[in-house]
Amino acid sequence: MFPTTWSIAVRSITLSLLVLFGASAAFAQTKAYVTDEAEGTVAVIDTATNTVIANVPVGLAPFGIAVTPDGAFAYVANRLSASVSVISGATDTVVATVPAFDPIGVAITPDGAFAYVTGGGLFSLGGVVTVISTATNTVTATIPMGDGPVAIAITPNGAFAYVIDQFFNVYVISTATNTVVTTINTGHFIQTGVAITPDGGSVYVTSSSSSDISVISTATNTVVALVPAGNIDLAGIDFTPNGAFAYVTNLSLRSVSVIDTATSTVAATVPVGKGPIGVAVNPAGTFVYVVNRDDINLSVISTATNTVVATILLGNVPNLVAFPTRTPIRTLIAQVQALADGGTLTQSQAGGLIDKLNQIMTKLHDGQTTAACNQLNSFISQVNALVNNGTLTQAEAQPLIDAANAIRGSNGCK
């Protein structure tokens, strides 16, 4: 069957507008969100059962989406409505609508305070990024930039936003001043996806015109490497929480390339559905959700085996999938909960660890760094105790210890 004029146009738009979001979630958060451009809805996925539990009406042609770190709200860019819909995670209903210029991509700061929305990538030569306060759902700044900005990602420390356009450019925004501080030329046309490594050291940019991923050092804001991904038609990209692997959708090959970030090589190729576009790794790093636009479904990939373990039917023209914005502590909470879900820890054991992590998060938020550092040490001791009594193997415990030590390091703990 030949594609319709509509499907050709939509695919052309998608190639030049693809936005990618990393993700993380709070304890017991099981939802993923998928935009549907033709239906004007957002599908809410219960990832515990891999079923659609709601379809939320939003604006016209929803595309980009991002979720606050606590999972409380999802921000949806409605391209043809010049607006951003705010969905309550508690009620799965729209609770606010914020005007925005030609909105396409969305990213939320790690503290959950602001949503950054790209605009001007489809109908306008000039581009902007609209900054929305999540506390008031009002526009607090508008940042002018070059032509056609589409995808956006924010560094884990929240200091910078990286915006790719449809051409060759990556704009670096200081979130402190809301100004563009530098522009990087990748040399790749029709850029599609952007993601930042969990350690904040590198920005990966995909393009539908190249089989190589551009790797930008955030220290120098220069392209430092090209990573071959196996196909010229690259689209979405996301990282596992530990940064060991990147999952990249290959639109025309109906597959996902698994990139080993240590060796910059393709470690596996996973067949999925037709037209894989958006991709997001779940908070615990155990599953990858891939939107197959032409097959109107989601493929769920196990990161343990790199095989598809479930398929979820969606609506008419699905685009992107998002989990809550990733933060180190919330990611660690999700990893602990995954051990409980798999039966390695009891809910009581996991609850004790998660309670400690929630206390650490509160102390860091309140500026009580010394107390938070002491609690991190206590968390590590508690994990080691579970190894000593045979509950956890060293292999199961080490990712938790490494993550806690990374949080200690980023907060200057001694």
C-alpha positions as CSV (number, residue, x, y, z in Angstrom):
1,M,0.0,0.0,0.0
2,F,1.3,3.4,-0.9
3,P,1.3,6.1,1.9
4,T,-1.3,8.8,1.8
5,T,-0.4,12.4,1.2
6,W,-1.1,13.1,4.9
7,S,1.3,10.3,6.1
8,I,4.0,11.6,3.7
9,A,3.6,15.1,5.0
10,V,3.6,14.0,8.6
11,R,6.7,11.9,8.2
12,S,8.5,14.8,6.6
13,I,7.5,17.1,9.5
14,T,8.5,14.5,12.0
15,L,12.0,14.1,10.6
16,S,12.7,17.8,11.0
17,L,10.9,18.1,14.3
18,L,11.7,15.1,16.4
19,V,12.2,15.8,20.1
20,L,13.6,13.5,22.6
21,F,13.2,13.4,26.4
22,G,15.1,11.6,29.1
23,A,13.2,10.6,32.1
24,S,13.0,9.7,35.7
25,A,10.2,9.1,38.3
26,A,9.2,9.2,41.9
27,F,8.7,6.1,44.1
28,A,5.8,4.0,42.7
29,Q,5.4,6.2,39.6
30,T,4.4,3.9,36.8
31,K,3.1,6.2,34.1
32,A,4.5,7.1,30.7
33,Y,2.9,9.7,28.4
34,V,2.7,9.5,24.6
35,T,1.6,12.4,22.3
36,D,-0.8,11.6,19.4
37,E,-0.6,14.3,16.7
38,A,-3.7,13.4,14.7
39,E,-6.0,12.6,17.7
40,G,-5.0,15.7,19.7
41,T,-4.6,13.5,22.8
42,V,-2.0,12.2,25.2
43,A,-2.1,8.5,26.0
44,V,-1.3,7.7,29.6
45,I,0.4,4.3,30.0
46,D,0.4,2.3,33.2
47,T,3.8,0.6,32.8
48,A,3.1,-1.9,35.6
49,T,0.5,-3.5,33.3
50,N,1.6,-2.0,29.9
51,T,-1.9,-0.8,29.2
52,V,-3.4,2.6,28.2
53,I,-5.4,3.9,31.1
54,A,-6.4,7.3,29.7
55,N,-6.4,9.4,26.6
56,V,-6.3,13.0,27.6
57,P,-7.6,15.6,25.1
58,V,-5.1,18.5,24.7
59,G,-4.6,21.0,21.8
60,L,-4.1,20.6,18.1
61,A,-1.2,18.5,16.9
62,P,0.5,17.7,20.2
63,F,4.2,16.8,19.7
64,G,6.8,17.5,22.4
65,I,6.1,16.4,26.0
66,A,8.0,16.5,29.3
67,V,7.0,15.5,32.8
68,T,8.0,17.1,36.1
69,P,10.5,15.1,38.2
70,D,7.8,14.3,40.8
71,G,5.4,13.1,38.1
72,A,2.8,15.6,39.1
73,F,2.4,17.4,35.8
74,A,3.1,16.8,32.1
75,Y,3.7,19.7,29.7
76,V,2.5,19.2,26.1
77,A,3.5,21.3,23.1
78,N,0.4,21.8,20.8
79,R,2.0,22.8,17.5
80,L,-1.2,24.0,15.8
81,S,-2.8,25.6,18.9
82,A,0.1,27.8,19.8
83,S,-0.2,26.6,23.4
84,V,1.2,24.2,26.0
85,S,-1.3,22.0,27.9
86,V,-0.6,21.1,31.5
87,I,-1.8,17.6,32.5
88,S,-2.3,16.7,36.1
89,G,-0.7,13.3,36.8
90,A,-3.2,12.8,39.7
91,T,-6.3,13.2,37.6
92,D,-5.1,12.7,34.0
93,T,-6.9,16.0,33.0
94,V,-5.7,19.3,31.6
95,V,-5.5,21.8,34.5
96,A,-3.9,24.8,32.6
97,T,-3.2,26.0,29.1
98,V,-0.2,28.4,28.5
99,P,0.2,30.4,25.3
100,A,3.5,29.7,23.4
101,F,4.9,30.6,20.0
102,D,4.7,27.7,17.5
103,P,5.6,25.2,20.3
104,I,7.4,21.9,19.3
105,G,9.7,20.6,22.0
106,V,9.6,20.7,25.8
107,A,12.2,20.1,28.6
108,I,11.8,20.6,32.3
109,T,14.6,21.7,34.7
110,P,15.7,19.1,37.2
111,D,14.3,21.1,40.1
112,G,10.9,21.1,38.3
113,A,10.7,24.9,38.5
114,F,10.6,25.7,34.8
115,A,9.5,24.2,31.4
116,Y,11.5,25.3,28.4
117,V,9.5,25.2,25.1
118,T,11.1,25.5,21.7
119,G,9.1,27.3,19.0
120,G,9.4,28.4,15.4
121,G,10.5,25.1,13.9
122,L,7.6,24.6,11.4
123,F,5.9,27.7,10.2
124,S,8.5,30.4,11.1
125,L,12.0,31.2,10.1
126,G,12.8,32.9,13.4
127,G,12.9,30.8,16.6
128,V,12.3,31.3,20.3
129,V,12.4,29.3,23.5
130,T,9.5,30.1,25.8
131,V,10.2,29.7,29.6
132,I,7.2,28.8,31.7
133,S,7.1,28.8,35.5
134,T,5.6,25.5,36.7
135,A,4.5,27.2,40.0
136,T,2.3,29.7,38.2
137,N,2.0,28.3,34.7
138,T,2.9,31.7,33.3
139,V,5.6,32.8,30.8
140,T,8.6,34.3,32.6
141,A,11.0,34.7,29.6
142,T,11.2,34.5,25.8
143,I,14.6,33.7,24.4
144,P,15.2,34.6,20.7
145,M,17.5,32.3,18.6
146,G,18.1,31.3,15.1
147,D,15.9,29.5,12.6
148,G,13.9,26.4,13.3
149,P,14.7,25.3,16.9
150,V,13.2,21.9,17.6
151,A,14.5,19.5,20.3
152,I,15.8,20.6,23.7
153,A,17.6,18.9,26.7
154,I,18.7,20.4,30.0
155,T,21.9,19.4,31.8
156,P,21.5,17.4,35.1
157,N,22.6,20.3,37.2
158,G,20.0,22.6,35.5
159,A,22.6,25.2,34.4
160,F,22.3,24.9,30.7
161,A,19.8,24.0,28.0
162,Y,20.9,22.6,24.6
163,V,18.6,23.3,21.7
164,I,19.0,21.8,18.3
165,D,17.6,23.3,15.1
166,Q,16.6,21.7,11.8
167,F,19.9,22.6,10.2
168,F,23.4,22.4,11.7
169,N,23.2,24.3,15.0
170,V,23.1,23.6,18.7
171,Y,22.3,26.6,20.8
172,V,23.5,26.7,24.5
173,I,21.3,28.6,26.8
174,S,22.3,29.7,30.3
175,T,19.3,29.0,32.5
176,A,20.6,31.6,35.0
177,T,20.3,34.5,32.5
178,N,18.0,32.9,29.9
179,T,20.4,33.9,27.1
180,V,22.2,32.0,24.3
181,V,25.8,31.9,25.4
182,T,27.3,29.9,22.5
183,T,26.3,28.2,19.2
184,I,27.8,24.9,18.0
185,N,27.8,23.7,14.4
186,T,27.6,19.9,14.1
187,G,27.7,19.9,10.3
188,H,24.7,17.6,10.2
189,F,21.5,18.6,8.4
190,I,17.9,17.8,9.7
191,Q,18.8,17.2,13.3
192,T,16.2,15.2,15.1
193,G,17.0,14.2,18.6
194,V,19.1,15.4,21.6
195,A,20.0,13.8,24.9
196,I,22.5,14.5,27.6
197,T,24.5,11.8,29.5
198,P,23.5,11.3,33.1
199,D,26.8,12.7,34.3
200,G,26.2,15.9,32.3
201,G,29.5,15.5,30.4
202,S,28.3,15.0,26.9
203,V,25.4,15.9,24.6
204,Y,24.4,13.4,21.9
205,V,22.7,14.8,18.7
206,T,21.1,12.6,16.1
207,S,20.2,13.5,12.5
208,S,18.1,12.0,9.8
209,S,20.9,12.9,7.2
210,S,23.7,11.0,8.9
211,S,24.5,7.6,10.3
212,D,26.7,9.2,12.9
213,I,25.7,10.7,16.3
214,S,27.5,14.0,17.1
215,V,29.0,14.0,20.6
216,I,29.5,17.5,22.2
217,S,31.6,18.0,25.3
218,T,29.7,20.3,27.7
219,A,33.1,21.4,29.1
220,T,34.3,22.9,25.8
221,N,31.0,23.1,23.8
222,T,32.7,21.5,20.8
223,V,32.0,18.3,18.8
224,V,34.5,15.8,20.2
225,A,33.4,12.6,18.5
226,L,31.1,11.0,15.9
227,V,29.5,7.7,17.0
228,P,28.4,5.4,14.2
229,A,24.8,4.2,14.8
230,G,24.3,2.0,11.8
231,N,21.8,3.9,9.7
232,I,21.4,7.3,8.1
233,D,17.8,7.7,9.2
234,L,18.4,8.3,13.0
235,A,15.6,9.7,15.1
236,G,15.2,9.5,18.9
237,I,17.8,8.9,21.6
238,D,17.8,8.3,25.4
239,F,20.3,6.9,27.9
240,T,20.1,4.3,30.6
241,P,20.3,5.9,34.1
242,N,23.9,4.8,34.5
243,G,24.9,6.2,31.1
244,A,26.3,2.9,30.0
245,F,24.0,2.6,26.9
246,A,22.2,4.9,24.5
247,Y,19.1,3.6,22.7
248,V,18.7,5.2,19.2
249,T,15.7,4.7,16.9
250,N,16.3,3.9,13.2
251,L,13.3,5.2,11.4
252,S,13.5,3.4,8.1
253,L,15.2,0.2,9.4
254,R,12.4,-0.5,11.9
255,S,15.0,-1.0,14.7
256,V,16.7,0.4,17.7
257,S,20.5,0.6,17.9
258,V,22.0,0.0,21.4
259,I,25.2,2.1,21.7
260,D,27.8,1.1,24.2
261,T,28.9,4.6,25.4
262,A,32.3,3.3,26.7
263,T,33.4,2.0,23.3
264,S,31.2,4.1,21.0
265,T,30.0,1.0,19.2
266,V,26.7,-0.7,18.5
267,A,26.3,-3.4,21.1
268,A,23.0,-4.7,19.8
269,T,20.3,-4.0,17.2
270,V,16.7,-4.6,18.3
271,P,13.9,-5.1,15.7
272,V,10.8,-3.1,16.6
273,G,7.7,-1.9,14.7
274,K,7.4,0.3,11.6
275,G,8.5,3.9,11.9
276,P,10.2,3.9,15.3
277,I,10.5,7.6,16.4
278,G,10.3,8.5,20.1
279,V,12.2,6.6,22.7
280,A,12.5,6.8,26.5
281,V,14.2,4.6,29.1
282,N,12.1,4.0,32.2
283,P,13.3,5.4,35.6
284,A,14.9,2.2,36.8
285,G,16.7,1.6,33.5
286,T,15.0,-1.8,33.1
287,F,12.8,-1.2,30.0
288,V,12.9,1.1,27.0
289,Y,9.7,2.4,25.4
290,V,9.7,3.0,21.6
291,V,6.9,4.7,19.7
292,N,6.4,3.0,16.3
293,R,4.5,5.7,14.5
294,D,3.5,3.8,11.4
295,D,2.4,0.7,13.3
296,I,0.6,3.0,15.9
297,N,2.0,1.1,18.9
298,L,4.7,1.0,21.6
299,S,7.4,-1.6,21.7
300,V,8.8,-2.4,25.2
301,I,12.4,-3.5,25.2
302,S,14.0,-5.3,28.2
303,T,17.5,-3.8,28.8
304,A,18.6,-7.1,30.3
305,T,18.0,-9.0,27.1
306,N,17.6,-6.3,24.4
307,T,14.4,-8.0,23.2
308,V,10.9,-6.7,22.8
309,V,8.8,-8.1,25.7
310,A,5.5,-6.2,25.2
311,T,3.6,-4.2,22.5
312,I,1.0,-1.6,23.4
313,L,-1.6,-0.4,20.9
314,L,-1.9,3.4,20.6
315,G,-4.0,5.9,18.7
316,N,-3.7,7.4,15.2
317,V,-0.4,9.2,14.8
318,P,1.8,8.7,18.0
319,N,5.0,10.7,18.3
320,L,6.9,10.9,21.5
321,V,7.0,9.1,24.9
322,A,8.1,10.6,28.2
323,F,8.7,9.7,31.8
324,P,9.2,12.2,34.6
325,T,12.4,14.2,34.2
326,R,15.4,12.3,35.4
327,T,17.2,13.4,38.6
328,P,19.9,11.3,40.3
329,I,18.0,10.6,43.6
330,R,14.7,9.8,41.9
331,T,16.6,7.5,39.6
332,L,18.2,5.8,42.6
333,I,14.7,5.5,44.2
334,A,13.4,3.8,41.0
335,Q,16.4,1.4,41.0
336,V,15.6,0.4,44.6
337,Q,12.0,-0.1,43.8
338,A,12.9,-2.3,40.8
339,L,14.7,-4.6,43.1
340,A,11.6,-4.9,45.2
341,D,9.3,-5.4,42.2
342,G,11.6,-8.2,41.1
343,G,11.4,-9.9,44.5
344,T,15.1,-9.3,45.4
345,L,14.1,-6.9,48.3
346,T,11.0,-7.0,50.4
347,Q,8.8,-3.9,50.2
348,S,9.8,-3.2,53.8
349,Q,13.5,-3.4,52.9
350,A,13.0,-1.2,49.9
351,G,10.9,1.2,51.9
352,G,13.6,1.7,54.4
353,L,16.1,2.6,51.7
354,I,13.6,4.8,49.9
355,D,12.6,6.6,53.0
356,K,16.3,7.5,53.6
357,L,16.6,8.8,50.0
358,N,13.5,10.9,50.4
359,Q,15.1,12.4,53.5
360,I,18.3,13.1,51.6
361,M,16.3,14.8,48.8
362,T,14.5,17.0,51.3
363,K,17.8,18.0,53.1
364,L,19.5,18.9,49.8
365,H,16.5,21.0,48.8
366,D,16.7,22.8,52.1
367,G,20.4,23.4,51.8
368,Q,21.3,21.0,54.6
369,T,24.3,19.5,52.6
370,T,26.2,18.1,55.6
371,A,23.2,16.3,56.9
372,A,22.4,15.0,53.4
373,C,26.0,13.7,53.1
374,N,25.7,11.9,56.4
375,Q,22.5,10.3,55.2
376,L,24.1,9.2,52.0
377,N,26.8,7.5,54.0
378,S,24.1,5.8,56.0
379,F,22.4,4.7,52.8
380,I,25.6,3.1,51.5
381,S,26.1,1.3,54.9
382,Q,22.5,0.0,54.8
383,V,23.1,-1.4,51.3
384,N,26.4,-3.0,52.4
385,A,24.5,-4.6,55.3
386,L,22.1,-6.2,52.8
387,V,25.1,-7.6,51.0
388,N,26.6,-9.0,54.2
389,N,23.4,-10.7,55.2
390,G,23.0,-12.3,51.8
391,T,19.9,-10.3,50.6
392,L,21.8,-8.6,47.8
393,T,24.7,-9.8,45.8
394,Q,27.6,-7.4,45.3
395,A,26.6,-7.1,41.6
396,E,23.1,-6.0,42.6
397,A,24.3,-3.6,45.3
398,Q,27.2,-1.9,43.4
399,P,24.9,0.2,41.1
400,L,23.2,1.6,44.1
401,I,26.5,2.4,45.9
402,D,27.9,3.9,42.7
403,A,24.9,6.1,42.3
404,A,25.0,7.2,45.9
405,N,28.7,8.0,45.6
406,A,28.0,10.0,42.5
407,I,25.4,12.1,44.4
408,R,27.9,12.6,47.2
409,G,30.5,13.8,44.7
410,S,28.2,16.2,43.0
411,N,27.3,17.8,46.4
412,G,30.9,18.1,47.6
413,C,30.6,15.4,50.4
414,K,33.8,14.5,52.1
